[in-house]
Amino acid sequence: MTQADIWYVAYGHDRTLKTDVRATGPVRSTRTFKSEADAKAFAKQILAQGMSVTAGTLNPHQPKQVIGGSQIERWAYAGLMP
């Protein structure tokens, strides 16, 4: 039996920068991952592109974790940043 995805990373461009959201398609997307390490690696790639990112665990995984935009860089680069 394969392990279920337990982490998500939601990402996209900041809506305040869009002039016409309808013309540009979806503003946010989400990918799921089996491990926190995989989620962090993906989040780093998206951050490098200048997009906004949030992450967390999927229900019913416990303990529930939500990493907001103000914490995402600290989480993604944990151990690499002072």
mmCIF file of the N, C-alpha and C atoms, coordinates in Angstrom:
data_MODEL
# 
_entry.id   MODEL 
# 
loop_
_atom_site.group_PDB 
_atom_site.id 
_atom_site.type_symbol 
_atom_site.label_atom_id 
_atom_site.label_alt_id 
_atom_site.label_comp_id 
_atom_site.label_asym_id 
_atom_site.label_entity_id 
_atom_site.label_seq_id 
_atom_site.pdbx_PDB_ins_code 
_atom_site.Cartn_x 
_atom_site.Cartn_y 
_atom_site.Cartn_z 
_atom_site.occupancy 
_atom_site.B_iso_or_equiv 
_atom_site.pdbx_formal_charge 
_atom_site.auth_seq_id 
_atom_site.auth_comp_id 
_atom_site.auth_asym_id 
_atom_site.auth_atom_id 
_atom_site.pdbx_PDB_model_num 
ATOM 1   N N  . MET A 1 1  ? 0.835   -1.178 0.000   1.00 0.00 ? 1  MET A N  1 
ATOM 2   C CA . MET A 1 1  ? 0.000   0.000  0.000   1.00 0.00 ? 1  MET A CA 1 
ATOM 3   C C  . MET A 1 1  ? 0.884   1.247  0.000   1.00 0.00 ? 1  MET A C  1 
ATOM 4   N N  . THR A 1 2  ? 0.549   2.233  -0.828  1.00 0.00 ? 2  THR A N  1 
ATOM 5   C CA . THR A 1 2  ? 1.372   3.432  -0.910  1.00 0.00 ? 2  THR A CA 1 
ATOM 6   C C  . THR A 1 2  ? 0.971   4.450  0.154   1.00 0.00 ? 2  THR A C  1 
ATOM 7   N N  . GLN A 1 3  ? 1.949   5.226  0.553   1.00 0.00 ? 3  GLN A N  1 
ATOM 8   C CA . GLN A 1 3  ? 1.716   6.258  1.556   1.00 0.00 ? 3  GLN A CA 1 
ATOM 9   C C  . GLN A 1 3  ? 0.910   7.402  0.936   1.00 0.00 ? 3  GLN A C  1 
ATOM 10  N N  . ALA A 1 4  ? -0.061  7.901  1.679   1.00 0.00 ? 4  ALA A N  1 
ATOM 11  C CA . ALA A 1 4  ? -0.897  9.014  1.200   1.00 0.00 ? 4  ALA A CA 1 
ATOM 12  C C  . ALA A 1 4  ? -0.136  10.327 1.295   1.00 0.00 ? 4  ALA A C  1 
ATOM 13  N N  . ASP A 1 5  ? -0.502  11.271 0.448   1.00 0.00 ? 5  ASP A N  1 
ATOM 14  C CA . ASP A 1 5  ? 0.054   12.613 0.545   1.00 0.00 ? 5  ASP A CA 1 
ATOM 15  C C  . ASP A 1 5  ? -0.424  13.249 1.844   1.00 0.00 ? 5  ASP A C  1 
ATOM 16  N N  . ILE A 1 6  ? 0.491   13.901 2.557   1.00 0.00 ? 6  ILE A N  1 
ATOM 17  C CA . ILE A 1 6  ? 0.099   14.528 3.820   1.00 0.00 ? 6  ILE A CA 1 
ATOM 18  C C  . ILE A 1 6  ? 0.429   16.020 3.868   1.00 0.00 ? 6  ILE A C  1 
ATOM 19  N N  . TRP A 1 7  ? 1.177   16.540 2.902   1.00 0.00 ? 7  TRP A N  1 
ATOM 20  C CA . TRP A 1 7  ? 1.531   17.957 2.853   1.00 0.00 ? 7  TRP A CA 1 
ATOM 21  C C  . TRP A 1 7  ? 0.979   18.596 1.594   1.00 0.00 ? 7  TRP A C  1 
ATOM 22  N N  . TYR A 1 8  ? 0.654   19.888 1.675   1.00 0.00 ? 8  TYR A N  1 
ATOM 23  C CA . TYR A 1 8  ? 0.256   20.645 0.488   1.00 0.00 ? 8  TYR A CA 1 
ATOM 24  C C  . TYR A 1 8  ? 1.089   21.916 0.412   1.00 0.00 ? 8  TYR A C  1 
ATOM 25  N N  . VAL A 1 9  ? 1.258   22.404 -0.794  1.00 0.00 ? 9  VAL A N  1 
ATOM 26  C CA . VAL A 1 9  ? 1.856   23.715 -1.033  1.00 0.00 ? 9  VAL A CA 1 
ATOM 27  C C  . VAL A 1 9  ? 0.919   24.433 -1.992  1.00 0.00 ? 9  VAL A C  1 
ATOM 28  N N  . ALA A 1 10 ? 0.382   25.559 -1.554  1.00 0.00 ? 10 ALA A N  1 
ATOM 29  C CA . ALA A 1 10 ? -0.479  26.397 -2.391  1.00 0.00 ? 10 ALA A CA 1 
ATOM 30  C C  . ALA A 1 10 ? 0.361   27.576 -2.856  1.00 0.00 ? 10 ALA A C  1 
ATOM 31  N N  . TYR A 1 11 ? 0.232   27.939 -4.121  1.00 0.00 ? 11 TYR A N  1 
ATOM 32  C CA . TYR A 1 11 ? 1.103   28.977 -4.660  1.00 0.00 ? 11 TYR A CA 1 
ATOM 33  C C  . TYR A 1 11 ? 0.398   29.731 -5.780  1.00 0.00 ? 11 TYR A C  1 
ATOM 34  N N  . GLY A 1 12 ? 0.911   30.896 -6.058  1.00 0.00 ? 12 GLY A N  1 
ATOM 35  C CA . GLY A 1 12 ? 0.362   31.701 -7.146  1.00 0.00 ? 12 GLY A CA 1 
ATOM 36  C C  . GLY A 1 12 ? 0.890   33.115 -7.075  1.00 0.00 ? 12 GLY A C  1 
ATOM 37  N N  . HIS A 1 13 ? 0.407   33.907 -7.993  1.00 0.00 ? 13 HIS A N  1 
ATOM 38  C CA . HIS A 1 13 ? 0.793   35.309 -8.035  1.00 0.00 ? 13 HIS A CA 1 
ATOM 39  C C  . HIS A 1 13 ? -0.119  36.093 -7.114  1.00 0.00 ? 13 HIS A C  1 
ATOM 40  N N  . ASP A 1 14 ? 0.402   37.152 -6.569  1.00 0.00 ? 14 ASP A N  1 
ATOM 41  C CA . ASP A 1 14 ? -0.365  38.023 -5.686  1.00 0.00 ? 14 ASP A CA 1 
ATOM 42  C C  . ASP A 1 14 ? -1.476  38.687 -6.497  1.00 0.00 ? 14 ASP A C  1 
ATOM 43  N N  . ARG A 1 15 ? -2.709  38.568 -6.044  1.00 0.00 ? 15 ARG A N  1 
ATOM 44  C CA . ARG A 1 15 ? -3.844  39.151 -6.771  1.00 0.00 ? 15 ARG A CA 1 
ATOM 45  C C  . ARG A 1 15 ? -3.726  40.648 -6.943  1.00 0.00 ? 15 ARG A C  1 
ATOM 46  N N  . THR A 1 16 ? -3.095  41.322 -6.037  1.00 0.00 ? 16 THR A N  1 
ATOM 47  C CA . THR A 1 16 ? -3.008  42.777 -6.145  1.00 0.00 ? 16 THR A CA 1 
ATOM 48  C C  . THR A 1 16 ? -2.154  43.201 -7.339  1.00 0.00 ? 16 THR A C  1 
ATOM 49  N N  . LEU A 1 17 ? -1.344  42.274 -7.851  1.00 0.00 ? 17 LEU A N  1 
ATOM 50  C CA . LEU A 1 17 ? -0.516  42.594 -9.015  1.00 0.00 ? 17 LEU A CA 1 
ATOM 51  C C  . LEU A 1 17 ? -1.237  42.331 -10.331 1.00 0.00 ? 17 LEU A C  1 
ATOM 52  N N  . LYS A 1 18 ? -2.348  41.628 -10.286 1.00 0.00 ? 18 LYS A N  1 
ATOM 53  C CA . LYS A 1 18 ? -3.091  41.297 -11.496 1.00 0.00 ? 18 LYS A CA 1 
ATOM 54  C C  . LYS A 1 18 ? -4.004  42.456 -11.874 1.00 0.00 ? 18 LYS A C  1 
ATOM 55  N N  . THR A 1 19 ? -4.060  42.784 -13.162 1.00 0.00 ? 19 THR A N  1 
ATOM 56  C CA . THR A 1 19 ? -4.974  43.823 -13.603 1.00 0.00 ? 19 THR A CA 1 
ATOM 57  C C  . THR A 1 19 ? -6.304  43.209 -14.039 1.00 0.00 ? 19 THR A C  1 
ATOM 58  N N  . ASP A 1 20 ? -6.273  42.022 -14.619 1.00 0.00 ? 20 ASP A N  1 
ATOM 59  C CA . ASP A 1 20 ? -7.499  41.342 -15.032 1.00 0.00 ? 20 ASP A CA 1 
ATOM 60  C C  . ASP A 1 20 ? -7.332  39.852 -14.797 1.00 0.00 ? 20 ASP A C  1 
ATOM 61  N N  . VAL A 1 21 ? -7.794  39.367 -13.641 1.00 0.00 ? 21 VAL A N  1 
ATOM 62  C CA . VAL A 1 21 ? -7.631  37.971 -13.257 1.00 0.00 ? 21 VAL A CA 1 
ATOM 63  C C  . VAL A 1 21 ? -8.296  37.048 -14.274 1.00 0.00 ? 21 VAL A C  1 
ATOM 64  N N  . ARG A 1 22 ? -9.422  37.442 -14.836 1.00 0.00 ? 22 ARG A N  1 
ATOM 65  C CA . ARG A 1 22 ? -10.135 36.582 -15.793 1.00 0.00 ? 22 ARG A CA 1 
ATOM 66  C C  . ARG A 1 22 ? -9.291  36.292 -17.031 1.00 0.00 ? 22 ARG A C  1 
ATOM 67  N N  . ALA A 1 23 ? -8.478  37.227 -17.436 1.00 0.00 ? 23 ALA A N  1 
ATOM 68  C CA . ALA A 1 23 ? -7.678  37.054 -18.642 1.00 0.00 ? 23 ALA A CA 1 
ATOM 69  C C  . ALA A 1 23 ? -6.434  36.201 -18.410 1.00 0.00 ? 23 ALA A C  1 
ATOM 70  N N  . THR A 1 24 ? -6.056  36.014 -17.164 1.00 0.00 ? 24 THR A N  1 
ATOM 71  C CA . THR A 1 24 ? -4.812  35.302 -16.878 1.00 0.00 ? 24 THR A CA 1 
ATOM 72  C C  . THR A 1 24 ? -5.019  33.895 -16.357 1.00 0.00 ? 24 THR A C  1 
ATOM 73  N N  . GLY A 1 25 ? -6.249  33.464 -16.166 1.00 0.00 ? 25 GLY A N  1 
ATOM 74  C CA . GLY A 1 25 ? -6.502  32.113 -15.672 1.00 0.00 ? 25 GLY A CA 1 
ATOM 75  C C  . GLY A 1 25 ? -6.429  32.041 -14.164 1.00 0.00 ? 25 GLY A C  1 
ATOM 76  N N  . PRO A 1 26 ? -6.251  30.834 -13.635 1.00 0.00 ? 26 PRO A N  1 
ATOM 77  C CA . PRO A 1 26 ? -6.248  30.655 -12.173 1.00 0.00 ? 26 PRO A CA 1 
ATOM 78  C C  . PRO A 1 26 ? -5.136  31.446 -11.507 1.00 0.00 ? 26 PRO A C  1 
ATOM 79  N N  . VAL A 1 27 ? -5.443  31.966 -10.342 1.00 0.00 ? 27 VAL A N  1 
ATOM 80  C CA . VAL A 1 27 ? -4.461  32.756 -9.606  1.00 0.00 ? 27 VAL A CA 1 
ATOM 81  C C  . VAL A 1 27 ? -3.660  31.858 -8.671  1.00 0.00 ? 27 VAL A C  1 
ATOM 82  N N  . ARG A 1 28 ? -4.286  30.813 -8.094  1.00 0.00 ? 28 ARG A N  1 
ATOM 83  C CA . ARG A 1 28 ? -3.609  29.927 -7.145  1.00 0.00 ? 28 ARG A CA 1 
ATOM 84  C C  . ARG A 1 28 ? -3.706  28.482 -7.620  1.00 0.00 ? 28 ARG A C  1 
ATOM 85  N N  . SER A 1 29 ? -2.684  27.722 -7.291  1.00 0.00 ? 29 SER A N  1 
ATOM 86  C CA . SER A 1 29 ? -2.659  26.290 -7.560  1.00 0.00 ? 29 SER A CA 1 
ATOM 87  C C  . SER A 1 29 ? -2.173  25.588 -6.307  1.00 0.00 ? 29 SER A C  1 
ATOM 88  N N  . THR A 1 30 ? -2.418  24.295 -6.220  1.00 0.00 ? 30 THR A N  1 
ATOM 89  C CA . THR A 1 30 ? -1.984  23.509 -5.069  1.00 0.00 ? 30 THR A CA 1 
ATOM 90  C C  . THR A 1 30 ? -1.404  22.189 -5.540  1.00 0.00 ? 30 THR A C  1 
ATOM 91  N N  . ARG A 1 31 ? -0.309  21.782 -4.914  1.00 0.00 ? 31 ARG A N  1 
ATOM 92  C CA . ARG A 1 31 ? 0.279   20.452 -5.129  1.00 0.00 ? 31 ARG A CA 1 
ATOM 93  C C  . ARG A 1 31 ? 0.386   19.762 -3.794  1.00 0.00 ? 31 ARG A C  1 
ATOM 94  N N  . THR A 1 32 ? 0.269   18.436 -3.809  1.00 0.00 ? 32 THR A N  1 
ATOM 95  C CA . THR A 1 32 ? 0.386   17.664 -2.567  1.00 0.00 ? 32 THR A CA 1 
ATOM 96  C C  . THR A 1 32 ? 1.638   16.789 -2.615  1.00 0.00 ? 32 THR A C  1 
ATOM 97  N N  . PHE A 1 33 ? 2.127   16.445 -1.405  1.00 0.00 ? 33 PHE A N  1 
ATOM 98  C CA . PHE A 1 33 ? 3.389   15.722 -1.273  1.00 0.00 ? 33 PHE A CA 1 
ATOM 99  C C  . PHE A 1 33 ? 3.299   14.688 -0.163  1.00 0.00 ? 33 PHE A C  1 
ATOM 100 N N  . LYS A 1 34 ? 4.107   13.668 -0.278  1.00 0.00 ? 34 LYS A N  1 
ATOM 101 C CA . LYS A 1 34 ? 4.153   12.599 0.716   1.00 0.00 ? 34 LYS A CA 1 
ATOM 102 C C  . LYS A 1 34 ? 5.002   12.958 1.929   1.00 0.00 ? 34 LYS A C  1 
ATOM 103 N N  . SER A 1 35 ? 5.926   13.903 1.761   1.00 0.00 ? 35 SER A N  1 
ATOM 104 C CA . SER A 1 35 ? 6.808   14.253 2.879   1.00 0.00 ? 35 SER A CA 1 
ATOM 105 C C  . SER A 1 35 ? 6.983   15.762 2.987   1.00 0.00 ? 35 SER A C  1 
ATOM 106 N N  . GLU A 1 36 ? 7.336   16.201 4.183   1.00 0.00 ? 36 GLU A N  1 
ATOM 107 C CA . GLU A 1 36 ? 7.611   17.614 4.409   1.00 0.00 ? 36 GLU A CA 1 
ATOM 108 C C  . GLU A 1 36 ? 8.829   18.063 3.608   1.00 0.00 ? 36 GLU A C  1 
ATOM 109 N N  . ALA A 1 37 ? 9.825   17.194 3.479   1.00 0.00 ? 37 ALA A N  1 
ATOM 110 C CA . ALA A 1 37 ? 11.031  17.543 2.715   1.00 0.00 ? 37 ALA A CA 1 
ATOM 111 C C  . ALA A 1 37 ? 10.693  17.829 1.258   1.00 0.00 ? 37 ALA A C  1 
ATOM 112 N N  . ASP A 1 38 ? 9.829   17.012 0.663   1.00 0.00 ? 38 ASP A N  1 
ATOM 113 C CA . ASP A 1 38 ? 9.414   17.243 -0.727  1.00 0.00 ? 38 ASP A CA 1 
ATOM 114 C C  . ASP A 1 38 ? 8.639   18.550 -0.852  1.00 0.00 ? 38 ASP A C  1 
ATOM 115 N N  . ALA A 1 39 ? 7.763   18.819 0.116   1.00 0.00 ? 39 ALA A N  1 
ATOM 116 C CA . ALA A 1 39 ? 6.984   20.060 0.099   1.00 0.00 ? 39 ALA A CA 1 
ATOM 117 C C  . ALA A 1 39 ? 7.911   21.273 0.217   1.00 0.00 ? 39 ALA A C  1 
ATOM 118 N N  . LYS A 1 40 ? 8.909   21.186 1.087   1.00 0.00 ? 40 LYS A N  1 
ATOM 119 C CA . LYS A 1 40 ? 9.851   22.292 1.259   1.00 0.00 ? 40 LYS A CA 1 
ATOM 120 C C  . LYS A 1 40 ? 10.653  22.534 -0.023  1.00 0.00 ? 40 LYS A C  1 
ATOM 121 N N  . ALA A 1 41 ? 11.103  21.466 -0.650  1.00 0.00 ? 41 ALA A N  1 
ATOM 122 C CA . ALA A 1 41 ? 11.888  21.607 -1.885  1.00 0.00 ? 41 ALA A CA 1 
ATOM 123 C C  . ALA A 1 41 ? 11.062  22.309 -2.965  1.00 0.00 ? 41 ALA A C  1 
ATOM 124 N N  . PHE A 1 42 ? 9.800   21.932 -3.088  1.00 0.00 ? 42 PHE A N  1 
ATOM 125 C CA . PHE A 1 42 ? 8.932   22.565 -4.079  1.00 0.00 ? 42 PHE A CA 1 
ATOM 126 C C  . PHE A 1 42 ? 8.674   24.024 -3.701  1.00 0.00 ? 42 PHE A C  1 
ATOM 127 N N  . ALA A 1 43 ? 8.414   24.288 -2.428  1.00 0.00 ? 43 ALA A N  1 
ATOM 128 C CA . ALA A 1 43 ? 8.160   25.659 -1.977  1.00 0.00 ? 43 ALA A CA 1 
ATOM 129 C C  . ALA A 1 43 ? 9.353   26.566 -2.297  1.00 0.00 ? 43 ALA A C  1 
ATOM 130 N N  . LYS A 1 44 ? 10.561  26.067 -2.126  1.00 0.00 ? 44 LYS A N  1 
ATOM 131 C CA . LYS A 1 44 ? 11.763  26.854 -2.442  1.00 0.00 ? 44 LYS A CA 1 
ATOM 132 C C  . LYS A 1 44 ? 11.787  27.230 -3.918  1.00 0.00 ? 44 LYS A C  1 
ATOM 133 N N  . GLN A 1 45 ? 11.425  26.290 -4.785  1.00 0.00 ? 45 GLN A N  1 
ATOM 134 C CA . GLN A 1 45 ? 11.395  26.572 -6.229  1.00 0.00 ? 45 GLN A CA 1 
ATOM 135 C C  . GLN A 1 45 ? 10.385  27.671 -6.545  1.00 0.00 ? 45 GLN A C  1 
ATOM 136 N N  . ILE A 1 46 ? 9.224   27.601 -5.923  1.00 0.00 ? 46 ILE A N  1 
ATOM 137 C CA . ILE A 1 46 ? 8.174   28.581 -6.185  1.00 0.00 ? 46 ILE A CA 1 
ATOM 138 C C  . ILE A 1 46 ? 8.556   29.946 -5.608  1.00 0.00 ? 46 ILE A C  1 
ATOM 139 N N  . LEU A 1 47 ? 9.140   29.957 -4.411  1.00 0.00 ? 47 LEU A N  1 
ATOM 140 C CA . LEU A 1 47 ? 9.599   31.215 -3.824  1.00 0.00 ? 47 LEU A CA 1 
ATOM 141 C C  . LEU A 1 47 ? 10.635  31.887 -4.719  1.00 0.00 ? 47 LEU A C  1 
ATOM 142 N N  . ALA A 1 48 ? 11.509  31.105 -5.324  1.00 0.00 ? 48 ALA A N  1 
ATOM 143 C CA . ALA A 1 48 ? 12.541  31.647 -6.208  1.00 0.00 ? 48 ALA A CA 1 
ATOM 144 C C  . ALA A 1 48 ? 11.943  32.315 -7.440  1.00 0.00 ? 48 ALA A C  1 
ATOM 145 N N  . GLN A 1 49 ? 10.719  31.923 -7.792  1.00 0.00 ? 49 GLN A N  1 
ATOM 146 C CA . GLN A 1 49 ? 10.022  32.528 -8.932  1.00 0.00 ? 49 GLN A CA 1 
ATOM 147 C C  . GLN A 1 49 ? 9.249   33.784 -8.531  1.00 0.00 ? 49 GLN A C  1 
ATOM 148 N N  . GLY A 1 50 ? 9.301   34.122 -7.242  1.00 0.00 ? 50 GLY A N  1 
ATOM 149 C CA . GLY A 1 50 ? 8.646   35.332 -6.771  1.00 0.00 ? 50 GLY A CA 1 
ATOM 150 C C  . GLY A 1 50 ? 7.159   35.197 -6.501  1.00 0.00 ? 50 GLY A C  1 
ATOM 151 N N  . MET A 1 51 ? 6.661   33.985 -6.434  1.00 0.00 ? 51 MET A N  1 
ATOM 152 C CA . MET A 1 51 ? 5.238   33.784 -6.168  1.00 0.00 ? 51 MET A CA 1 
ATOM 153 C C  . MET A 1 51 ? 4.981   33.730 -4.670  1.00 0.00 ? 51 MET A C  1 
ATOM 154 N N  . SER A 1 52 ? 3.723   33.937 -4.292  1.00 0.00 ? 52 SER A N  1 
ATOM 155 C CA . SER A 1 52 ? 3.344   33.786 -2.890  1.00 0.00 ? 52 SER A CA 1 
ATOM 156 C C  . SER A 1 52 ? 3.074   32.305 -2.631  1.00 0.00 ? 52 SER A C  1 
ATOM 157 N N  . VAL A 1 53 ? 3.424   31.855 -1.428  1.00 0.00 ? 53 VAL A N  1 
ATOM 158 C CA . VAL A 1 53 ? 3.345   30.438 -1.085  1.00 0.00 ? 53 VAL A CA 1 
ATOM 159 C C  . VAL A 1 53 ? 2.798   30.275 0.326   1.00 0.00 ? 53 VAL A C  1 
ATOM 160 N N  . THR A 1 54 ? 1.956   29.262 0.508   1.00 0.00 ? 54 THR A N  1 
ATOM 161 C CA . THR A 1 54 ? 1.541   28.796 1.832   1.00 0.00 ? 54 THR A CA 1 
ATOM 162 C C  . THR A 1 54 ? 1.652   27.274 1.805   1.00 0.00 ? 54 THR A C  1 
ATOM 163 N N  . ALA A 1 55 ? 1.688   26.662 2.970   1.00 0.00 ? 55 ALA A N  1 
ATOM 164 C CA . ALA A 1 55 ? 1.826   25.210 3.035   1.00 0.00 ? 55 ALA A CA 1 
ATOM 165 C C  . ALA A 1 55 ? 1.181   24.688 4.310   1.00 0.00 ? 55 ALA A C  1 
ATOM 166 N N  . GLY A 1 56 ? 1.068   23.384 4.396   1.00 0.00 ? 56 GLY A N  1 
ATOM 167 C CA . GLY A 1 56 ? 0.540   22.776 5.607   1.00 0.00 ? 56 GLY A CA 1 
ATOM 168 C C  . GLY A 1 56 ? 0.250   21.307 5.403   1.00 0.00 ? 56 GLY A C  1 
ATOM 169 N N  . THR A 1 57 ? -0.327  20.713 6.436   1.00 0.00 ? 57 THR A N  1 
ATOM 170 C CA . THR A 1 57 ? -0.685  19.303 6.374   1.00 0.00 ? 57 THR A CA 1 
ATOM 171 C C  . THR A 1 57 ? -2.144  19.163 5.961   1.00 0.00 ? 57 THR A C  1 
ATOM 172 N N  . LEU A 1 58 ? -2.420  18.062 5.294   1.00 0.00 ? 58 LEU A N  1 
ATOM 173 C CA . LEU A 1 58 ? -3.778  17.758 4.852   1.00 0.00 ? 58 LEU A CA 1 
ATOM 174 C C  . LEU A 1 58 ? -4.538  17.027 5.956   1.00 0.00 ? 58 LEU A C  1 
ATOM 175 N N  . ASN A 1 59 ? -5.822  17.246 6.022   1.00 0.00 ? 59 ASN A N  1 
ATOM 176 C CA . ASN A 1 59 ? -6.663  16.482 6.957   1.00 0.00 ? 59 ASN A CA 1 
ATOM 177 C C  . ASN A 1 59 ? -6.699  15.039 6.508   1.00 0.00 ? 59 ASN A C  1 
ATOM 178 N N  . PRO A 1 60 ? -6.707  14.068 7.357   1.00 0.00 ? 60 PRO A N  1 
ATOM 179 C CA . PRO A 1 60 ? -6.792  14.137 8.810   1.00 0.00 ? 60 PRO A CA 1 
ATOM 180 C C  . PRO A 1 60 ? -5.438  14.040 9.498   1.00 0.00 ? 60 PRO A C  1 
ATOM 181 N N  . HIS A 1 61 ? -4.349  14.355 8.806   1.00 0.00 ? 61 HIS A N  1 
ATOM 182 C CA . HIS A 1 61 ? -3.015  14.226 9.402   1.00 0.00 ? 61 HIS A CA 1 
ATOM 183 C C  . HIS A 1 61 ? -2.907  15.073 10.664  1.00 0.00 ? 61 HIS A C  1 
ATOM 184 N N  . GLN A 1 62 ? -2.335  14.488 11.697  1.00 0.00 ? 62 GLN A N  1 
ATOM 185 C CA . GLN A 1 62 ? -2.132  15.177 12.968  1.00 0.00 ? 62 GLN A CA 1 
ATOM 186 C C  . GLN A 1 62 ? -0.659  15.105 13.344  1.00 0.00 ? 62 GLN A C  1 
ATOM 187 N N  . PRO A 1 63 ? -0.056  16.078 13.925  1.00 0.00 ? 63 PRO A N  1 
ATOM 188 C CA . PRO A 1 63 ? -0.683  17.346 14.293  1.00 0.00 ? 63 PRO A CA 1 
ATOM 189 C C  . PRO A 1 63 ? -0.858  18.236 13.060  1.00 0.00 ? 63 PRO A C  1 
ATOM 190 N N  . LYS A 1 64 ? -1.930  19.001 13.053  1.00 0.00 ? 64 LYS A N  1 
ATOM 191 C CA . LYS A 1 64 ? -2.223  19.914 11.956  1.00 0.00 ? 64 LYS A CA 1 
ATOM 192 C C  . LYS A 1 64 ? -1.187  21.031 11.952  1.00 0.00 ? 64 LYS A C  1 
ATOM 193 N N  . GLN A 1 65 ? -0.652  21.306 10.772  1.00 0.00 ? 65 GLN A N  1 
ATOM 194 C CA . GLN A 1 65 ? 0.315   22.395 10.633  1.00 0.00 ? 65 GLN A CA 1 
ATOM 195 C C  . GLN A 1 65 ? -0.118  23.287 9.484   1.00 0.00 ? 65 GLN A C  1 
ATOM 196 N N  . VAL A 1 66 ? -0.073  24.585 9.710   1.00 0.00 ? 66 VAL A N  1 
ATOM 197 C CA . VAL A 1 66 ? -0.373  25.570 8.676   1.00 0.00 ? 66 VAL A CA 1 
ATOM 198 C C  . VAL A 1 66 ? 0.773   26.568 8.668   1.00 0.00 ? 66 VAL A C  1 
ATOM 199 N N  . ILE A 1 67 ? 1.399   26.729 7.513   1.00 0.00 ? 67 ILE A N  1 
ATOM 200 C CA . ILE A 1 67 ? 2.510   27.659 7.384   1.00 0.00 ? 67 ILE A CA 1 
ATOM 201 C C  . ILE A 1 67 ? 2.045   28.793 6.478   1.00 0.00 ? 67 ILE A C  1 
ATOM 202 N N  . GLY A 1 68 ? 1.833   29.956 7.075   1.00 0.00 ? 68 GLY A N  1 
ATOM 203 C CA . GLY A 1 68 ? 1.342   31.115 6.333   1.00 0.00 ? 68 GLY A CA 1 
ATOM 204 C C  . GLY A 1 68 ? 2.456   31.824 5.578   1.00 0.00 ? 68 GLY A C  1 
ATOM 205 N N  . GLY A 1 69 ? 2.057   32.794 4.799   1.00 0.00 ? 69 GLY A N  1 
ATOM 206 C CA . GLY A 1 69 ? 2.996   33.536 3.982   1.00 0.00 ? 69 GLY A CA 1 
ATOM 207 C C  . GLY A 1 69 ? 4.107   34.215 4.767   1.00 0.00 ? 69 GLY A C  1 
ATOM 208 N N  . SER A 1 70 ? 3.799   34.663 5.985   1.00 0.00 ? 70 SER A N  1 
ATOM 209 C CA . SER A 1 70 ? 4.817   35.343 6.779   1.00 0.00 ? 70 SER A CA 1 
ATOM 210 C C  . SER A 1 70 ? 5.838   34.383 7.379   1.00 0.00 ? 70 SER A C  1 
ATOM 211 N N  . GLN A 1 71 ? 5.534   33.086 7.383   1.00 0.00 ? 71 GLN A N  1 
ATOM 212 C CA . GLN A 1 71 ? 6.425   32.084 7.974   1.00 0.00 ? 71 GLN A CA 1 
ATOM 213 C C  . GLN A 1 71 ? 7.060   31.157 6.936   1.00 0.00 ? 71 GLN A C  1 
ATOM 214 N N  . ILE A 1 72 ? 6.641   31.263 5.694   1.00 0.00 ? 72 ILE A N  1 
ATOM 215 C CA . ILE A 1 72 ? 7.004   30.256 4.693   1.00 0.00 ? 72 ILE A CA 1 
ATOM 216 C C  . ILE A 1 72 ? 8.509   30.196 4.430   1.00 0.00 ? 72 ILE A C  1 
ATOM 217 N N  . GLU A 1 73 ? 9.187   31.328 4.358   1.00 0.00 ? 73 GLU A N  1 
ATOM 218 C CA . GLU A 1 73 ? 10.628  31.287 4.091   1.00 0.00 ? 73 GLU A CA 1 
ATOM 219 C C  . GLU A 1 73 ? 11.383  30.651 5.248   1.00 0.00 ? 73 GLU A C  1 
ATOM 220 N N  . ARG A 1 74 ? 10.998  30.981 6.468   1.00 0.00 ? 74 ARG A N  1 
ATOM 221 C CA . ARG A 1 74 ? 11.640  30.382 7.646   1.00 0.00 ? 74 ARG A CA 1 
ATOM 222 C C  . ARG A 1 74 ? 11.451  28.867 7.629   1.00 0.00 ? 74 ARG A C  1 
ATOM 223 N N  . TRP A 1 75 ? 10.249  28.408 7.298   1.00 0.00 ? 75 TRP A N  1 
ATOM 224 C CA . TRP A 1 75 ? 9.947   26.970 7.236   1.00 0.00 ? 75 TRP A CA 1 
ATOM 225 C C  . TRP A 1 75 ? 10.722  26.301 6.102   1.00 0.00 ? 75 TRP A C  1 
ATOM 226 N N  . ALA A 1 76 ? 10.668  26.879 4.906   1.00 0.00 ? 76 ALA A N  1 
ATOM 227 C CA . ALA A 1 76 ? 11.290  26.264 3.737   1.00 0.00 ? 76 ALA A CA 1 
ATOM 228 C C  . ALA A 1 76 ? 12.814  26.175 3.870   1.00 0.00 ? 76 ALA A C  1 
ATOM 229 N N  . TYR A 1 77 ? 13.392  27.159 4.489   1.00 0.00 ? 77 TYR A N  1 
ATOM 230 C CA . TYR A 1 77 ? 14.851  27.212 4.613   1.00 0.00 ? 77 TYR A CA 1 
ATOM 231 C C  . TYR A 1 77 ? 15.330  26.889 6.022   1.00 0.00 ? 77 TYR A C  1 
ATOM 232 N N  . ALA A 1 78 ? 14.519  26.203 6.808   1.00 0.00 ? 78 ALA A N  1 
ATOM 233 C CA . ALA A 1 78 ? 14.897  25.849 8.180   1.00 0.00 ? 78 ALA A CA 1 
ATOM 234 C C  . ALA A 1 78 ? 16.252  25.157 8.179   1.00 0.00 ? 78 ALA A C  1 
ATOM 235 N N  . GLY A 1 79 ? 17.133  25.619 9.044   1.00 0.00 ? 79 GLY A N  1 
ATOM 236 C CA . GLY A 1 79 ? 18.476  25.055 9.130   1.00 0.00 ? 79 GLY A CA 1 
ATOM 237 C C  . GLY A 1 79 ? 19.464  25.748 8.216   1.00 0.00 ? 79 GLY A C  1 
ATOM 238 N N  . LEU A 1 80 ? 18.952  26.508 7.243   1.00 0.00 ? 80 LEU A N  1 
ATOM 239 C CA . LEU A 1 80 ? 19.832  27.212 6.318   1.00 0.00 ? 80 LEU A CA 1 
ATOM 240 C C  . LEU A 1 80 ? 19.893  28.707 6.600   1.00 0.00 ? 80 LEU A C  1 
ATOM 241 N N  . MET A 1 81 ? 18.876  29.208 7.350   1.00 0.00 ? 81 MET A N  1 
ATOM 242 C CA . MET A 1 81 ? 18.813  30.638 7.667   1.00 0.00 ? 81 MET A CA 1 
ATOM 243 C C  . MET A 1 81 ? 19.071  30.817 9.166   1.00 0.00 ? 81 MET A C  1 
ATOM 244 N N  . PRO A 1 82 ? 19.686  31.926 9.552   1.00 0.00 ? 82 PRO A N  1 
ATOM 245 C CA . PRO A 1 82 ? 19.913  32.190 10.989  1.00 0.00 ? 82 PRO A CA 1 
ATOM 246 C C  . PRO A 1 82 ? 18.608  32.480 11.707  1.00 0.00 ? 82 PRO A C  1 
# 
